[in-house]
Amino acid sequence: MKDTPQEQDHIPTSKVQRASKFISTGAKVGGNYIKHYAKKMVNPSLSKEELHTSNAEDIYASLGQLKGSALKMAQMMSMDKNLLPNAYQQKFMMAQYSAPPLSYPLVVRTFQKSFGAAPDTLFDTFTHSAVNAASIGQVHKATKDGKTYAVKVQYPGVADSVSSDLRMVRPIAYRLLNLNEKEMDHYMDEVEQKLLEETDYLLEVQRSQEISQACRHLPHLNFPTYYPQLSSARIITMDWLEGAHITDWLKTNPSQADRNKMGQALWDFYHYQVHHLKQVHADPHPGNFIIQEGPTLAIIDFGCVKVIPQDFYQGYFSLIKKESLLQEEELNQIFFDLEFISSQDTPVEQTYFKTVFREMIALLGKPFHSQTFDFGDDAYFKQIYDLGDRVARDKMFRNSRQARGSRHGLFVNRTYFGLYSLLNQLKANITTTKPDWLQ
């Protein structure tokens, strides 16, 4: 039986309260290191597995109480199997839809501020306990006039604490992500902007309606209807969709044909957004999708959407062409435009980074270079993880004097890594469509 997270009746909202929680967590992590090295003096062969488990539990417990951008960062990091030790990845994955929920009185308070009425007044029925709880908000099930709704309620204080939380989480991120200060500063503005957008539920409703309407013609997809009259800056009301999250659906042992069908639906959904809409659902983790009877893939969360600038789009996807189709001069200009190399680099550095990024692009672009691709090929993903690990450990890469890659690439890369990961979980063999200009 799955453990039910204990409800919270309070969230630290002031800067002092939240900073105190970070400090106390840092002290716990420090204590875990002291205990680890004390044990290692007695047993030199002791691995760091127990240390990672203790740290992951303490950090997640703290972030779970804080919620908001701090917990969202943990969720983002859990999507990459190669980014964190397994103990952190497994614990942080809970932030996708199993975070500690808020107690009902706090939910009522949010409704009072938004509508001047309690949820039991606005709806015929409203579950007092959350059905799902994630990093930014939690979902309740409600009914009104015979219809069933999913009502997403944002945690108090989340929107106001994004900037201060990110400043406090930096030291943890430096250590866990193996990033230097230059890299972190380069991308932090992009992360902050996206997290602030995720707390704007009116923007989310607008984008949800735009993208779902634009993609409704795609086969095997389903989208909820959104209800602006029952939504606000901190509450979203949409249709309740029955079904199972991808990880739960896979436990039912679906046929390969159905796995391929759902994988194709995912690929087509992202292909259309990126290449036709130039804006994309940039949070492809299992908690944002439901598989319904049919099967049909339902998309239930548009909190994180990346608008792709045209100049970035052109350069980024030009690299997907097979290398033989790109002239050296054209390739160099794209590398400069996408900030993989710069005029500050020495000739040796330019040669090194061009070689590294050529290798990365060739590997990550492999699905685009054939008519079909088997994402169930674990050997392909091992190549990706091994390359990432090798580059991360490389002295020249780690000692780079500047960040590598445009800030726009942060969420576009995250989107494709997340998409590839979901397709790998599905073990899907699909047709990898691409725009005509990349054929």
SESE-321714 format. One record per residue (C-alpha): z, y, x. Coordinates in steps of 0.05 Angstrom, whole numbers, plus 32768, in hexadecimal, padded with zeros to 4 digits. Example, Ala and Ser with C-alpha at 12.3 -4.5 7.8 and 13.67 -1.06 7.14 Angstrom:
BEGIN
809C7FA680F6
808F7FEB8111
***
This chain:
BEGIN
800080008000
7FEC8044801B
80258074802B
802680B38000
803280F1802B
807181168017
806681577FF1
8078819A8010
809D81CF7FE9
80938203801F
805E82188052
806E8245808D
80448283807F
805E82BA80AD
804782C080F5
808E82B5810E
8098827680E4
8056825880F9
8060826B8142
80A4824A8140
8085820A8126
8052820A815F
808882168192
80B481DE8178
807881AF8179
806981C381C0
80B181B381D3
80AB816E81B2
806A816081D7
808B81768218
80C58147820A
8095810E81FE
8076811A8243
80BB811A8264
80CC80D88242
808980BB8255
809080CB829F
80D880B482A0
80C180708285
8087807082B7
80B7807682F1
80D4803382DB
8091801582C7
8058803382F0
8024800B82C9
8037802D8287
7FFA804A8263
7FF7808B823C
7FED806881F9
8035807081E3
803480B981FA
7FF480C881D3
801180A78195
805280CF8198
802C811081A5
7FFA8103816E
803180F6813B
80598135814F
801C81638151
80008149810F
8044814E80ED
804881978102
800081A880F0
8009818480AD
804281B3809C
801C81F080B3
7FD981DC8093
7FA0820E8096
7F76821A80D4
7FA581F58103
7F9E81B580DA
7F5381C180D1
7F4B81C2811D
7F6C817D8120
7F3D816480EA
7F00817F810F
7F16815D8150
7F20811A812D
7ED68116811C
7EC181098164
7ED680C4817C
7ECD80D981C4
7EF4811A81C1
7F3C810181BB
7F6580C381CC
7F6580928192
7FAC80A2817D
7F9B80EB8170
7F5980DA814E
7F7980A9811D
7FB280D9810C
7F8881188106
7F5680F480D8
7F8C80F680A3
7F7E8141809C
7F3C8130807A
7F5C811E8038
7FA381028044
7FCA813E805D
8010814C8041
8006816D7FFD
802881AA7FDE
805C81A37FA7
804881B87F61
807281F97F5E
804882167F98
800882037F73
802182277F35
803082647F5F
7FE882667F78
7FCE82607F30
7FFC82987F19
7FE082C67F4F
7F9782B47F3F
7F9882AF7EF3
7FDC82C77EDC
7FE882837EBD
7FFF823D7ED1
7FCD82047ED8
7FEC81E17E9B
7FD8821E7E72
7F9082217E8B
7F8381D67E86
7F9581A17E52
7FB081747E8A
7FBB81817ED3
7FD881507F06
8018816B7F24
800D81447F64
7FCF814E7F8E
7F9981187F8C
7F81812A7FD2
7F9C815B8005
7F7681748042
7F7E81AD8075
7F6D81EB804B
7F7E81D48005
7F8E819A7FD6
7F6C817E7F98
7F8A81727F53
7F6A814E7F19
7F6781747ED7
7F49816F7E91
7F3281A37E5F
7F0C819A7E1D
7EFA81537E2F
7EE081627E75
7F01814B7EB6
7F05817C7EF0
7F18817B7F39
7F4181B97F49
7F4881CD7F92
7F8481F97FA1
7F8A821D7FE4
7FCC821A800A
7FF4825C8009
7FEC82888047
7FB182618064
7F7F829A8061
7FAF82CC8081
7FC3829F80BB
7F7E828980D6
7F7B82BA8110
7FC382B38127
7FC182678120
7F838263814C
7FA5828C8182
7FE1825C8180
7FB8821C817E
7F8F822F81BC
7FBE821181EF
7FBE81CF81CA
7F7281D181C4
7F6981E0820E
7F8F81A1821F
7F74817381EA
7F2B818981EF
7F298191823A
7F0981D68230
7F138211825F
7F2682568247
7EDF8272824C
7EC4823A821F
7EFB824281EC
7EF3828E81E8
7EA7828781E1
7EAD825C81A3
7EED82748184
7ECD82AE815E
7E9D827D813D
7ED6824E812B
7F008288810F
7EC682A280E5
7EB9825D80C7
7F03825180B8
7F0982948096
7ECC8283806C
7EEC82408059
7F278266803B
7EF98291800F
7EF282647FD3
7EC582957FAE
7E9482907FE7
7E9A82447FE5
7E8982427F9B
7E4C826F7FA7
7E3382447FE1
7E4282037FBC
7E18821A7F81
7DDF82327FAE
7DD981F47FDA
7DE581C17FA3
7DB181E27F77
7D7F81E37FB1
7D8B819A7FC2
7D8F817B7F7C
7D4781617F81
7D5981337FBB
7D6180EA7FA7
7DA480C57FA2
7DCD81057FA7
7DFE81227F76
7E2581647F74
7E5D817D7F47
7E5481B97F1A
7E8181F47F2E
7EA682207EFC
7EAE82687F15
7ED7827B7ED7
7F0C82497EEC
7F07825A7F36
7F2382927F61
7F2A82A67FAB
7F5E826E7FB2
7F4A823B7F7C
7F0982147F6F
7EFB81ED7F30
7EC281BB7F2E
7EAE817A7F0C
7ED9813E7F1C
7EAB81097F3B
7EBF80C07F39
7EB080967F77
7ECB80817FBB
7ECD80A47FFD
7E9C80868030
7ED380618056
7EEE80428016
7EA880317FFD
7E98800C803E
7ED57FDF8032
7EB17FC47FF4
7E7D7FA58023
7E3E7FC78006
7DF97FA98014
7DD07FC2804E
7D9E7FDE801C
7DD480097FFC
7DED801F8041
7DA680348053
7D9E80588011
7DDE8081801B
7DCB808E8063
7D8680A7804E
7DA580D4801A
7DD380F2804F
7D9980FD8080
7D6C811C8049
7DA5814A8033
7DB081658079
7D668167808A
7D578193804D
7D9081C3805A
7D8181CD80A4
7D3681D280A2
7D2A81F2805D
7D698219804B
7D7F822B8092
7DC78223807C
7DEC81E2807F
7E2B81BE8067
7E4C81BD80AC
7E888190809E
7E6C814A8098
7EAC81208099
7EB880E58069
7EE8810D803D
7EB1813B8025
7E8681058007
7E8E80D47FCD
7E6280977FC0
7E58808B7F76
7E3A80527F4D
7DF080477F5C
7E0080557F94
7DFB80A07F94
7E1780D07FC9
7E40810A7FAD
7E4F81477FD8
7E9181677FC3
7EA3819D7FF6
7E7B81D88010
7EB481FD8032
7E9381FE8076
7E4A82168075
7E24822C80B3
7DEB825E80AA
7DB8824F80E1
7D96828C8100
7D4A82838105
7D4682908150
7D7D825D815E
7D5C822B812E
7D1882318151
7D3482278197
7D6681F18185
7D3581C48161
7CFD81D18192
7D2881A881C2
7D23816D8193
7CD9816681A4
7CCC812F81D5
7CD3814F8219
7C8B813F822B
7C75817281F6
7C9C81AC8216
7C8381D38252
7CB681E18289
7CB2822C827F
7CBC82258234
7CF781F6823F
7D1882278270
7D128260823E
7D3282378207
7D6C82248236
7D77826E8244
7D72828281FB
7DA4824C81E6
7DD38260821F
7DD2821D8241
7DC182428282
7DC5828B8294
7DB082BD82C9
7DF682B882E7
7DEA827082FB
7DD5825E8341
7D9482378349
7DBE81F98356
7DE682058315
7DA7821182ED
7D8881D08306
7DC881A982F8
7DD381C482B1
7D8981BC829E
7D8D817382B5
7DCD8167828E
7DB48187824D
7D7081648253
7D9681228255
7DC281358219
7D87814E81F0
7D5D811081FE
7D9680E481E6
7DAB810C81A9
7D6381178195
7D5280CD8197
7D5680C4814B
7D2180FA8143
7CF080D78172
7CE0809C8144
7CCE809280FB
7D0D806A80EE
7D5080648111
7D888031810E
7DCA8058810F
7DEF8016810E
7DDD800D8157
7E2180158178
7E01801381BD
7DDF805581AE
7E218076819D
7E41805881DB
7E0B807B8204
7E1D80BD81E2
7E6880B481EE
7E5E809D8236
7E3180D98245
7E6381098226
7E9C80EB824D
7E7480ED828F
7E6081368285
7EA7814A8270
7EC2812D82B1
7E8C814B82DD
7EA9817E830D
7E6F81AF830A
7E7081AF82BE
7EBC81B882BA
7EBA81F082EE
7E83821782CA
7E92826182CA
7E78826A8284
7E7282468241
7E33821D8237
7E0C822281F7
7E04825681BF
7E3F825E8190
7E0E824D8157
7E0882078175
7E5281F8816A
7E4D81E98120
7E0581D08122
7E19819E8157
7E57818C812F
7E2B818180F2
7DFD81508116
7E35812C813A
7E58812480F7
7E17810D80D5
7E0980DA810C
7E5080C18107
7E4C80B780BB
7E09809380C3
7E28806680F8
7E62805680C9
7E2F80438094
7E07801A80C7
7DCA803A80A6
7D82802F80BB
7D5B806B80A1
7D1A809280A3
7D2780CE80D0
7CFD810480AF
7CF0814480D6
7CCB818580C8
7C7F818680D3
7C8481B4810F
7CAF81818134
7C8181468125
***
